């Protein structure tokens, strides 16, 4: 079925380049689990086999995504009147929603205190943490930032939302802007990366600087500083996004403002980010009781 997969991915790549790469990964796994057969030879039994194969190896989120990939693949050929498995029988399983911990301002400060911004890597890490805290930006959007987007006289920039593809403005503090200007001076003179447009670049031990930092590298970096700061709560880059929403919620910011800042199309998505965790609920509940 490699020929059909190649044809499908070429079409997919015309409007979603990154998706076509991840789609190939899961379609290859489908062949690994069910065998390389003719398109019309795959049956409901193969779909069930693949689902069970996935469940023993991957998270519910990955299982759901893999099933979506397979369904979209067969739908592509079904809509062209090819004989193949009907997508009616490919049901998308629910995923177990993970609850992201919103980082608090005190935790943010503890993380920043553990970053040595005197060297280039530390300066880069400090700037990343400050931007995550100030803007609520998605980590993938931060990785995609280019130097050409930055105006040294402005503490804001326009980015394209990763999910909706709509443009939105992010704004940061004067302190973060000072870090940014300092970082850019050192960033511009880096060997091997001098001509690369990425704002944030990565470094591998024993190798040269890479062209652009990855989401995974930022996840590891956050995890490292959280551990150094001896914070027991599980904090990820996405925790800063929740923290951004929580802080503005506590300042009674309108829902529409928070929605705009996070780049959500639907306010329903924003409501999820505004949910109180147990500690926040208990603190607020006690404040209401004390006023009785």
ChimeraX commands (.cxc) that place a marker at each C-alpha (Angstrom):
marker #1 position 0.00,0.00,0.00 radius 0.5
marker #1 position 3.05,2.26,-0.11 radius 0.5
marker #1 position 1.96,3.73,-3.46 radius 0.5
marker #1 position -1.46,4.80,-2.08 radius 0.5
marker #1 position 0.15,6.26,1.04 radius 0.5
marker #1 position 2.67,8.24,-1.02 radius 0.5
marker #1 position -0.11,9.64,-3.23 radius 0.5
marker #1 position -2.21,10.61,-0.23 radius 0.5
marker #1 position 0.70,12.29,1.57 radius 0.5
marker #1 position 1.65,14.28,-1.52 radius 0.5
marker #1 position -1.88,15.68,-1.58 radius 0.5
marker #1 position -1.85,16.26,2.20 radius 0.5
marker #1 position 1.43,18.12,1.90 radius 0.5
marker #1 position -0.11,20.72,-0.41 radius 0.5
marker #1 position -1.85,22.35,2.54 radius 0.5
marker #1 position -0.41,20.79,5.72 radius 0.5
marker #1 position 3.30,20.07,5.39 radius 0.5
marker #1 position 3.94,19.15,9.01 radius 0.5
marker #1 position 0.83,17.00,9.23 radius 0.5
marker #1 position 1.95,14.99,6.20 radius 0.5
marker #1 position 5.14,14.05,8.08 radius 0.5
marker #1 position 3.32,12.82,11.19 radius 0.5
marker #1 position 0.66,11.11,9.04 radius 0.5
marker #1 position 3.35,9.00,7.36 radius 0.5
marker #1 position 4.57,7.85,10.76 radius 0.5
marker #1 position 1.15,6.50,11.77 radius 0.5
marker #1 position 0.30,5.05,8.36 radius 0.5
marker #1 position 3.60,3.15,8.44 radius 0.5
marker #1 position 2.61,1.81,11.85 radius 0.5
marker #1 position -0.74,0.73,10.41 radius 0.5
marker #1 position 1.12,-1.38,7.85 radius 0.5
marker #1 position 3.43,-2.68,10.59 radius 0.5
marker #1 position 0.45,-3.87,12.63 radius 0.5
marker #1 position -1.83,-5.09,9.84 radius 0.5
marker #1 position 0.57,-6.04,7.06 radius 0.5
marker #1 position 1.23,-4.54,3.65 radius 0.5
marker #1 position -1.81,-5.46,1.56 radius 0.5
marker #1 position -3.79,-4.02,-1.31 radius 0.5
marker #1 position -5.99,-1.06,-0.42 radius 0.5
marker #1 position -9.22,-2.98,-0.97 radius 0.5
marker #1 position -8.03,-5.89,1.15 radius 0.5
marker #1 position -8.13,-4.08,4.50 radius 0.5
marker #1 position -11.17,-4.92,6.60 radius 0.5
marker #1 position -12.90,-4.06,9.87 radius 0.5
marker #1 position -10.82,-6.79,11.49 radius 0.5
marker #1 position -7.65,-4.93,10.47 radius 0.5
marker #1 position -8.93,-1.71,12.03 radius 0.5
marker #1 position -9.76,-3.54,15.29 radius 0.5
marker #1 position -6.33,-5.20,15.24 radius 0.5
marker #1 position -4.61,-1.85,14.74 radius 0.5
marker #1 position -6.54,-0.22,17.58 radius 0.5
marker #1 position -5.62,-3.00,20.01 radius 0.5
marker #1 position -2.02,-2.83,18.79 radius 0.5
marker #1 position -1.93,0.91,19.53 radius 0.5
marker #1 position -3.54,0.64,22.97 radius 0.5
marker #1 position -0.75,-1.60,24.19 radius 0.5
marker #1 position 1.93,0.87,23.18 radius 0.5
marker #1 position 0.69,4.49,23.21 radius 0.5
marker #1 position -1.28,7.02,25.23 radius 0.5
marker #1 position -4.99,7.65,24.62 radius 0.5
marker #1 position -4.09,10.90,22.85 radius 0.5
marker #1 position -1.74,9.13,20.43 radius 0.5
marker #1 position -4.27,6.33,19.86 radius 0.5
marker #1 position -6.95,8.87,18.99 radius 0.5
marker #1 position -4.64,10.75,16.61 radius 0.5
marker #1 position -3.53,7.53,14.88 radius 0.5
marker #1 position -7.14,6.47,14.30 radius 0.5
marker #1 position -7.95,9.92,12.87 radius 0.5
marker #1 position -5.00,9.56,10.47 radius 0.5
marker #1 position -6.17,6.15,9.28 radius 0.5
marker #1 position -9.75,7.32,8.92 radius 0.5
marker #1 position -8.72,10.37,6.89 radius 0.5
marker #1 position -6.58,8.15,4.67 radius 0.5
marker #1 position -9.40,5.76,3.80 radius 0.5
marker #1 position -11.84,8.65,3.44 radius 0.5
marker #1 position -9.52,10.22,0.85 radius 0.5
marker #1 position -9.83,7.14,-1.36 radius 0.5
marker #1 position -13.46,6.39,-0.55 radius 0.5
marker #1 position -14.46,9.85,-1.79 radius 0.5
marker #1 position -12.77,9.03,-5.08 radius 0.5
marker #1 position -14.85,5.84,-5.39 radius 0.5
marker #1 position -12.02,3.46,-4.65 radius 0.5
marker #1 position -12.96,0.10,-3.22 radius 0.5
marker #1 position -11.76,0.22,0.38 radius 0.5
marker #1 position -12.83,0.07,4.02 radius 0.5
marker #1 position -15.78,2.37,4.75 radius 0.5
marker #1 position -14.89,5.13,7.23 radius 0.5
marker #1 position -18.32,4.63,8.79 radius 0.5
marker #1 position -16.80,1.71,10.69 radius 0.5
marker #1 position -13.72,3.65,11.85 radius 0.5
marker #1 position -14.84,5.24,15.10 radius 0.5
marker #1 position -12.66,7.83,16.84 radius 0.5
marker #1 position -12.01,6.77,20.45 radius 0.5
marker #1 position -12.14,9.37,23.24 radius 0.5
marker #1 position -8.93,10.47,24.85 radius 0.5
marker #1 position -8.32,10.86,28.54 radius 0.5
marker #1 position -7.97,14.61,29.02 radius 0.5
marker #1 position -4.88,15.53,31.01 radius 0.5
marker #1 position -5.25,18.26,33.55 radius 0.5
marker #1 position -2.48,20.81,33.10 radius 0.5
marker #1 position -1.26,22.52,36.24 radius 0.5
marker #1 position -1.31,26.32,36.00 radius 0.5
marker #1 position 2.01,27.74,37.15 radius 0.5
marker #1 position 1.66,30.41,39.84 radius 0.5
marker #1 position 3.55,33.69,39.96 radius 0.5
marker #1 position 5.61,32.53,42.94 radius 0.5
marker #1 position 6.58,29.35,41.08 radius 0.5
marker #1 position 7.50,31.39,38.02 radius 0.5
marker #1 position 9.81,33.56,40.13 radius 0.5
marker #1 position 11.41,30.50,41.73 radius 0.5
marker #1 position 12.16,29.06,38.28 radius 0.5
marker #1 position 13.65,32.35,37.03 radius 0.5
marker #1 position 15.88,32.62,40.09 radius 0.5
marker #1 position 17.54,29.31,39.19 radius 0.5
marker #1 position 18.51,30.39,35.67 radius 0.5
marker #1 position 22.02,31.81,35.23 radius 0.5
marker #1 position 21.42,34.44,32.55 radius 0.5
marker #1 position 25.10,35.45,32.44 radius 0.5
marker #1 position 25.88,32.94,29.69 radius 0.5
marker #1 position 24.14,32.67,26.32 radius 0.5
marker #1 position 22.21,29.48,27.03 radius 0.5
marker #1 position 21.01,30.82,30.36 radius 0.5
marker #1 position 20.00,34.12,28.75 radius 0.5
marker #1 position 18.06,32.24,26.10 radius 0.5
marker #1 position 16.33,30.07,28.72 radius 0.5
marker #1 position 15.45,33.06,30.87 radius 0.5
marker #1 position 13.95,34.88,27.89 radius 0.5
marker #1 position 11.90,31.81,26.92 radius 0.5
marker #1 position 10.49,31.47,30.44 radius 0.5
marker #1 position 9.64,35.19,30.60 radius 0.5
marker #1 position 7.90,35.09,27.21 radius 0.5
marker #1 position 5.88,32.03,28.19 radius 0.5
marker #1 position 4.80,33.78,31.39 radius 0.5
marker #1 position 4.09,37.20,29.85 radius 0.5
marker #1 position 2.27,36.11,26.70 radius 0.5
marker #1 position 0.62,32.70,27.17 radius 0.5
marker #1 position 2.10,31.71,23.81 radius 0.5
marker #1 position 2.02,28.07,22.70 radius 0.5
marker #1 position 5.46,26.48,22.84 radius 0.5
marker #1 position 5.25,25.59,19.13 radius 0.5
marker #1 position 4.47,29.23,18.31 radius 0.5
marker #1 position 7.46,30.33,20.37 radius 0.5
marker #1 position 9.71,27.91,18.48 radius 0.5
marker #1 position 8.45,29.37,15.18 radius 0.5
marker #1 position 9.33,32.97,16.09 radius 0.5
marker #1 position 11.61,34.68,13.59 radius 0.5
marker #1 position 13.92,37.65,14.10 radius 0.5
marker #1 position 12.22,39.45,11.21 radius 0.5
marker #1 position 8.97,39.59,13.23 radius 0.5
marker #1 position 10.55,41.64,16.03 radius 0.5
marker #1 position 10.57,45.42,16.20 radius 0.5
marker #1 position 13.17,46.52,18.75 radius 0.5
marker #1 position 11.04,49.55,19.61 radius 0.5
marker #1 position 7.93,47.53,20.46 radius 0.5
marker #1 position 7.10,45.17,23.33 radius 0.5
marker #1 position 4.74,43.22,21.11 radius 0.5
marker #1 position 4.61,41.25,17.89 radius 0.5
marker #1 position 2.08,39.58,15.60 radius 0.5
marker #1 position 2.11,35.80,15.37 radius 0.5
marker #1 position -0.05,33.24,13.59 radius 0.5
marker #1 position -2.03,31.00,15.92 radius 0.5
marker #1 position -0.93,27.42,15.46 radius 0.5
marker #1 position -4.38,25.86,15.51 radius 0.5
marker #1 position -6.69,28.44,13.94 radius 0.5
marker #1 position -4.05,29.93,11.59 radius 0.5
marker #1 position -5.42,33.36,12.53 radius 0.5
marker #1 position -3.10,36.24,13.40 radius 0.5
marker #1 position -2.96,37.62,16.93 radius 0.5
marker #1 position -0.81,40.02,18.94 radius 0.5
marker #1 position 1.30,38.99,21.93 radius 0.5
marker #1 position 2.60,41.56,24.42 radius 0.5
marker #1 position 5.43,41.30,26.93 radius 0.5
marker #1 position 6.84,43.40,29.78 radius 0.5
marker #1 position 9.63,45.97,29.68 radius 0.5
marker #1 position 11.84,43.59,31.68 radius 0.5
marker #1 position 11.30,40.83,29.14 radius 0.5
marker #1 position 12.01,43.29,26.33 radius 0.5
marker #1 position 15.37,44.17,27.90 radius 0.5
marker #1 position 16.20,40.46,28.01 radius 0.5
marker #1 position 15.13,40.12,24.39 radius 0.5
marker #1 position 17.35,42.96,23.15 radius 0.5
marker #1 position 20.32,41.63,25.11 radius 0.5
marker #1 position 19.72,38.13,23.76 radius 0.5
marker #1 position 19.38,39.28,20.14 radius 0.5
marker #1 position 22.75,41.05,20.26 radius 0.5
marker #1 position 24.44,37.79,21.25 radius 0.5
marker #1 position 22.22,35.69,19.03 radius 0.5
marker #1 position 23.18,37.60,15.86 radius 0.5
marker #1 position 26.89,36.84,16.19 radius 0.5
marker #1 position 26.56,33.10,16.73 radius 0.5
marker #1 position 28.73,31.06,14.42 radius 0.5
marker #1 position 26.91,28.65,12.09 radius 0.5
marker #1 position 23.59,30.31,12.96 radius 0.5
marker #1 position 24.39,33.83,11.87 radius 0.5
marker #1 position 22.12,33.76,8.81 radius 0.5
marker #1 position 19.31,31.70,10.29 radius 0.5
marker #1 position 16.05,33.58,10.92 radius 0.5
marker #1 position 14.97,31.69,14.05 radius 0.5
marker #1 position 14.88,33.71,17.26 radius 0.5
marker #1 position 15.60,30.69,19.45 radius 0.5
marker #1 position 18.27,28.17,18.50 radius 0.5
marker #1 position 19.20,24.91,20.16 radius 0.5
marker #1 position 22.54,23.38,21.10 radius 0.5
marker #1 position 23.57,19.74,21.29 radius 0.5
marker #1 position 26.65,18.67,23.19 radius 0.5
marker #1 position 29.46,17.80,20.83 radius 0.5
marker #1 position 27.63,19.37,17.90 radius 0.5
marker #1 position 27.07,22.80,16.41 radius 0.5
marker #1 position 24.10,25.01,17.19 radius 0.5
marker #1 position 20.98,23.72,15.46 radius 0.5
marker #1 position 18.88,25.93,13.22 radius 0.5
marker #1 position 15.84,26.23,15.47 radius 0.5
marker #1 position 15.02,25.08,18.99 radius 0.5
marker #1 position 12.43,22.30,19.26 radius 0.5
marker #1 position 9.37,21.98,21.48 radius 0.5
marker #1 position 10.92,18.92,23.10 radius 0.5
marker #1 position 14.06,20.88,23.99 radius 0.5
marker #1 position 11.98,23.54,25.75 radius 0.5
marker #1 position 10.02,20.85,27.62 radius 0.5
marker #1 position 13.29,19.37,28.89 radius 0.5
marker #1 position 14.60,22.81,29.80 radius 0.5
marker #1 position 11.50,23.69,31.85 radius 0.5
marker #1 position 11.61,20.31,33.56 radius 0.5
marker #1 position 15.26,20.88,34.51 radius 0.5
marker #1 position 14.72,24.29,36.11 radius 0.5
marker #1 position 11.54,23.15,37.89 radius 0.5
marker #1 position 13.56,20.35,39.47 radius 0.5
marker #1 position 16.39,22.73,40.44 radius 0.5
marker #1 position 13.81,25.06,42.01 radius 0.5
marker #1 position 12.54,22.05,44.00 radius 0.5
marker #1 position 8.97,22.52,42.81 radius 0.5
marker #1 position 7.13,19.24,43.30 radius 0.5
marker #1 position 4.20,20.11,41.07 radius 0.5
marker #1 position 4.39,18.86,37.48 radius 0.5
marker #1 position 4.99,21.97,35.39 radius 0.5
marker #1 position 5.35,21.97,31.61 radius 0.5
marker #1 position 5.57,24.78,29.03 radius 0.5
marker #1 position 1.78,24.49,28.68 radius 0.5
marker #1 position 1.45,25.26,32.40 radius 0.5
marker #1 position 2.54,28.83,31.61 radius 0.5
marker #1 position -0.35,29.15,29.19 radius 0.5
marker #1 position -2.77,28.12,31.91 radius 0.5
marker #1 position -0.96,30.40,34.36 radius 0.5
marker #1 position -1.39,33.34,31.98 radius 0.5
marker #1 position -5.14,32.71,31.84 radius 0.5
marker #1 position -5.46,32.22,35.62 radius 0.5
marker #1 position -3.63,35.44,36.44 radius 0.5
marker #1 position -5.86,37.50,34.18 radius 0.5
marker #1 position -8.94,35.71,35.44 radius 0.5
marker #1 position -7.95,36.69,38.99 radius 0.5
marker #1 position -7.67,40.30,37.83 radius 0.5
marker #1 position -11.24,40.03,36.47 radius 0.5
marker #1 position -10.16,40.30,32.85 radius 0.5
marker #1 position -13.09,39.78,30.44 radius 0.5
marker #1 position -13.43,36.34,28.91 radius 0.5
marker #1 position -13.14,37.88,25.44 radius 0.5
marker #1 position -9.74,39.35,26.37 radius 0.5
marker #1 position -8.40,36.02,27.63 radius 0.5
marker #1 position -9.81,34.27,24.56 radius 0.5
marker #1 position -8.06,36.76,22.29 radius 0.5
marker #1 position -4.77,36.45,24.16 radius 0.5
marker #1 position -4.77,32.66,23.99 radius 0.5
marker #1 position -5.76,32.65,20.34 radius 0.5
marker #1 position -8.91,30.58,20.82 radius 0.5
marker #1 position -11.63,30.58,18.19 radius 0.5
marker #1 position -14.25,29.37,20.66 radius 0.5
marker #1 position -14.82,30.73,24.19 radius 0.5
marker #1 position -15.54,27.14,25.25 radius 0.5
marker #1 position -11.82,26.39,24.93 radius 0.5
marker #1 position -11.03,29.42,27.06 radius 0.5
marker #1 position -13.37,28.24,29.82 radius 0.5
marker #1 position -11.19,25.14,30.22 radius 0.5
marker #1 position -8.15,27.34,30.88 radius 0.5
marker #1 position -10.06,29.36,33.48 radius 0.5
marker #1 position -11.00,26.36,35.64 radius 0.5
marker #1 position -9.93,26.56,39.29 radius 0.5
marker #1 position -7.60,23.88,40.59 radius 0.5
marker #1 position -8.22,22.43,44.07 radius 0.5
marker #1 position -5.94,24.87,45.89 radius 0.5
marker #1 position -7.42,27.90,44.13 radius 0.5
marker #1 position -10.96,26.72,44.81 radius 0.5
marker #1 position -10.25,26.13,48.52 radius 0.5
marker #1 position -8.62,29.56,48.92 radius 0.5
marker #1 position -11.54,31.30,47.23 radius 0.5
marker #1 position -14.11,29.24,49.11 radius 0.5
marker #1 position -12.58,30.24,52.43 radius 0.5
marker #1 position -12.59,33.90,51.45 radius 0.5
marker #1 position -16.33,33.74,50.82 radius 0.5
marker #1 position -16.89,32.02,54.16 radius 0.5
marker #1 position -14.88,34.66,56.02 radius 0.5
marker #1 position -17.19,37.35,54.65 radius 0.5
marker #1 position -20.28,35.72,56.15 radius 0.5
marker link #1:1,2 radius 0.2
marker link #1:2,3 radius 0.2
marker link #1:3,4 radius 0.2
marker link #1:4,5 radius 0.2
marker link #1:5,6 radius 0.2
marker link #1:6,7 radius 0.2
marker link #1:7,8 radius 0.2
marker link #1:8,9 radius 0.2
marker link #1:9,10 radius 0.2
marker link #1:10,11 radius 0.2
marker link #1:11,12 radius 0.2
marker link #1:12,13 radius 0.2
marker link #1:13,14 radius 0.2
marker link #1:14,15 radius 0.2
marker link #1:15,16 radius 0.2
marker link #1:16,17 radius 0.2
marker link #1:17,18 radius 0.2
marker link #1:18,19 radius 0.2
marker link #1:19,20 radius 0.2
marker link #1:20,21 radius 0.2
marker link #1:21,22 radius 0.2
marker link #1:22,23 radius 0.2
marker link #1:23,24 radius 0.2
marker link #1:24,25 radius 0.2
marker link #1:25,26 radius 0.2
marker link #1:26,27 radius 0.2
marker link #1:27,28 radius 0.2
marker link #1:28,29 radius 0.2
marker link #1:29,30 radius 0.2
marker link #1:30,31 radius 0.2
marker link #1:31,32 radius 0.2
marker link #1:32,33 radius 0.2
marker link #1:33,34 radius 0.2
marker link #1:34,35 radius 0.2
marker link #1:35,36 radius 0.2
marker link #1:36,37 radius 0.2
marker link #1:37,38 radius 0.2
marker link #1:38,39 radius 0.2
marker link #1:39,40 radius 0.2
marker link #1:40,41 radius 0.2
marker link #1:41,42 radius 0.2
marker link #1:42,43 radius 0.2
marker link #1:43,44 radius 0.2
marker link #1:44,45 radius 0.2
marker link #1:45,46 radius 0.2
marker link #1:46,47 radius 0.2
marker link #1:47,48 radius 0.2
marker link #1:48,49 radius 0.2
marker link #1:49,50 radius 0.2
marker link #1:50,51 radius 0.2
marker link #1:51,52 radius 0.2
marker link #1:52,53 radius 0.2
marker link #1:53,54 radius 0.2
marker link #1:54,55 radius 0.2
marker link #1:55,56 radius 0.2
marker link #1:56,57 radius 0.2
marker link #1:57,58 radius 0.2
marker link #1:58,59 radius 0.2
marker link #1:59,60 radius 0.2
marker link #1:60,61 radius 0.2
marker link #1:61,62 radius 0.2
marker link #1:62,63 radius 0.2
marker link #1:63,64 radius 0.2
marker link #1:64,65 radius 0.2
marker link #1:65,66 radius 0.2
marker link #1:66,67 radius 0.2
marker link #1:67,68 radius 0.2
marker link #1:68,69 radius 0.2
marker link #1:69,70 radius 0.2
marker link #1:70,71 radius 0.2
marker link #1:71,72 radius 0.2
marker link #1:72,73 radius 0.2
marker link #1:73,74 radius 0.2
marker link #1:74,75 radius 0.2
marker link #1:75,76 radius 0.2
marker link #1:76,77 radius 0.2
marker link #1:77,78 radius 0.2
marker link #1:78,79 radius 0.2
marker link #1:79,80 radius 0.2
marker link #1:80,81 radius 0.2
marker link #1:81,82 radius 0.2
marker link #1:82,83 radius 0.2
marker link #1:83,84 radius 0.2
marker link #1:84,85 radius 0.2
marker link #1:85,86 radius 0.2
marker link #1:86,87 radius 0.2
marker link #1:87,88 radius 0.2
marker link #1:88,89 radius 0.2
marker link #1:89,90 radius 0.2
marker link #1:90,91 radius 0.2
marker link #1:91,92 radius 0.2
marker link #1:92,93 radius 0.2
marker link #1:93,94 radius 0.2
marker link #1:94,95 radius 0.2
marker link #1:95,96 radius 0.2
marker link #1:96,97 radius 0.2
marker link #1:97,98 radius 0.2
marker link #1:98,99 radius 0.2
marker link #1:99,100 radius 0.2
marker link #1:100,101 radius 0.2
marker link #1:101,102 radius 0.2
marker link #1:102,103 radius 0.2
marker link #1:103,104 radius 0.2
marker link #1:104,105 radius 0.2
marker link #1:105,106 radius 0.2
marker link #1:106,107 radius 0.2
marker link #1:107,108 radius 0.2
marker link #1:108,109 radius 0.2
marker link #1:109,110 radius 0.2
marker link #1:110,111 radius 0.2
marker link #1:111,112 radius 0.2
marker link #1:112,113 radius 0.2
marker link #1:113,114 radius 0.2
marker link #1:114,115 radius 0.2
marker link #1:115,116 radius 0.2
marker link #1:116,117 radius 0.2
marker link #1:117,118 radius 0.2
marker link #1:118,119 radius 0.2
marker link #1:119,120 radius 0.2
marker link #1:120,121 radius 0.2
marker link #1:121,122 radius 0.2
marker link #1:122,123 radius 0.2
marker link #1:123,124 radius 0.2
marker link #1:124,125 radius 0.2
marker link #1:125,126 radius 0.2
marker link #1:126,127 radius 0.2
marker link #1:127,128 radius 0.2
marker link #1:128,129 radius 0.2
marker link #1:129,130 radius 0.2
marker link #1:130,131 radius 0.2
marker link #1:131,132 radius 0.2
marker link #1:132,133 radius 0.2
marker link #1:133,134 radius 0.2
marker link #1:134,135 radius 0.2
marker link #1:135,136 radius 0.2
marker link #1:136,137 radius 0.2
marker link #1:137,138 radius 0.2
marker link #1:138,139 radius 0.2
marker link #1:139,140 radius 0.2
marker link #1:140,141 radius 0.2
marker link #1:141,142 radius 0.2
marker link #1:142,143 radius 0.2
marker link #1:143,144 radius 0.2
marker link #1:144,145 radius 0.2
marker link #1:145,146 radius 0.2
marker link #1:146,147 radius 0.2
marker link #1:147,148 radius 0.2
marker link #1:148,149 radius 0.2
marker link #1:149,150 radius 0.2
marker link #1:150,151 radius 0.2
marker link #1:151,152 radius 0.2
marker link #1:152,153 radius 0.2
marker link #1:153,154 radius 0.2
marker link #1:154,155 radius 0.2
marker link #1:155,156 radius 0.2
marker link #1:156,157 radius 0.2
marker link #1:157,158 radius 0.2
marker link #1:158,159 radius 0.2
marker link #1:159,160 radius 0.2
marker link #1:160,161 radius 0.2
marker link #1:161,162 radius 0.2
marker link #1:162,163 radius 0.2
marker link #1:163,164 radius 0.2
marker link #1:164,165 radius 0.2
marker link #1:165,166 radius 0.2
marker link #1:166,167 radius 0.2
marker link #1:167,168 radius 0.2
marker link #1:168,169 radius 0.2
marker link #1:169,170 radius 0.2
marker link #1:170,171 radius 0.2
marker link #1:171,172 radius 0.2
marker link #1:172,173 radius 0.2
marker link #1:173,174 radius 0.2
marker link #1:174,175 radius 0.2
marker link #1:175,176 radius 0.2
marker link #1:176,177 radius 0.2
marker link #1:177,178 radius 0.2
marker link #1:178,179 radius 0.2
marker link #1:179,180 radius 0.2
marker link #1:180,181 radius 0.2
marker link #1:181,182 radius 0.2
marker link #1:182,183 radius 0.2
marker link #1:183,184 radius 0.2
marker link #1:184,185 radius 0.2
marker link #1:185,186 radius 0.2
marker link #1:186,187 radius 0.2
marker link #1:187,188 radius 0.2
marker link #1:188,189 radius 0.2
marker link #1:189,190 radius 0.2
marker link #1:190,191 radius 0.2
marker link #1:191,192 radius 0.2
marker link #1:192,193 radius 0.2
marker link #1:193,194 radius 0.2
marker link #1:194,195 radius 0.2
marker link #1:195,196 radius 0.2
marker link #1:196,197 radius 0.2
marker link #1:197,198 radius 0.2
marker link #1:198,199 radius 0.2
marker link #1:199,200 radius 0.2
marker link #1:200,201 radius 0.2
marker link #1:201,202 radius 0.2
marker link #1:202,203 radius 0.2
marker link #1:203,204 radius 0.2
marker link #1:204,205 radius 0.2
marker link #1:205,206 radius 0.2
marker link #1:206,207 radius 0.2
marker link #1:207,208 radius 0.2
marker link #1:208,209 radius 0.2
marker link #1:209,210 radius 0.2
marker link #1:210,211 radius 0.2
marker link #1:211,212 radius 0.2
marker link #1:212,213 radius 0.2
marker link #1:213,214 radius 0.2
marker link #1:214,215 radius 0.2
marker link #1:215,216 radius 0.2
marker link #1:216,217 radius 0.2
marker link #1:217,218 radius 0.2
marker link #1:218,219 radius 0.2
marker link #1:219,220 radius 0.2
marker link #1:220,221 radius 0.2
marker link #1:221,222 radius 0.2
marker link #1:222,223 radius 0.2
marker link #1:223,224 radius 0.2
marker link #1:224,225 radius 0.2
marker link #1:225,226 radius 0.2
marker link #1:226,227 radius 0.2
marker link #1:227,228 radius 0.2
marker link #1:228,229 radius 0.2
marker link #1:229,230 radius 0.2
marker link #1:230,231 radius 0.2
marker link #1:231,232 radius 0.2
marker link #1:232,233 radius 0.2
marker link #1:233,234 radius 0.2
marker link #1:234,235 radius 0.2
marker link #1:235,236 radius 0.2
marker link #1:236,237 radius 0.2
marker link #1:237,238 radius 0.2
marker link #1:238,239 radius 0.2
marker link #1:239,240 radius 0.2
marker link #1:240,241 radius 0.2
marker link #1:241,242 radius 0.2
marker link #1:242,243 radius 0.2
marker link #1:243,244 radius 0.2
marker link #1:244,245 radius 0.2
marker link #1:245,246 radius 0.2
marker link #1:246,247 radius 0.2
marker link #1:247,248 radius 0.2
marker link #1:248,249 radius 0.2
marker link #1:249,250 radius 0.2
marker link #1:250,251 radius 0.2
marker link #1:251,252 radius 0.2
marker link #1:252,253 radius 0.2
marker link #1:253,254 radius 0.2
marker link #1:254,255 radius 0.2
marker link #1:255,256 radius 0.2
marker link #1:256,257 radius 0.2
marker link #1:257,258 radius 0.2
marker link #1:258,259 radius 0.2
marker link #1:259,260 radius 0.2
marker link #1:260,261 radius 0.2
marker link #1:261,262 radius 0.2
marker link #1:262,263 radius 0.2
marker link #1:263,264 radius 0.2
marker link #1:264,265 radius 0.2
marker link #1:265,266 radius 0.2
marker link #1:266,267 radius 0.2
marker link #1:267,268 radius 0.2
marker link #1:268,269 radius 0.2
marker link #1:269,270 radius 0.2
marker link #1:270,271 radius 0.2
marker link #1:271,272 radius 0.2
marker link #1:272,273 radius 0.2
marker link #1:273,274 radius 0.2
marker link #1:274,275 radius 0.2
marker link #1:275,276 radius 0.2
marker link #1:276,277 radius 0.2
marker link #1:277,278 radius 0.2
marker link #1:278,279 radius 0.2
marker link #1:279,280 radius 0.2
marker link #1:280,281 radius 0.2
marker link #1:281,282 radius 0.2
marker link #1:282,283 radius 0.2
marker link #1:283,284 radius 0.2
marker link #1:284,285 radius 0.2
marker link #1:285,286 radius 0.2
marker link #1:286,287 radius 0.2
marker link #1:287,288 radius 0.2
marker link #1:288,289 radius 0.2
marker link #1:289,290 radius 0.2
marker link #1:290,291 radius 0.2
marker link #1:291,292 radius 0.2
view
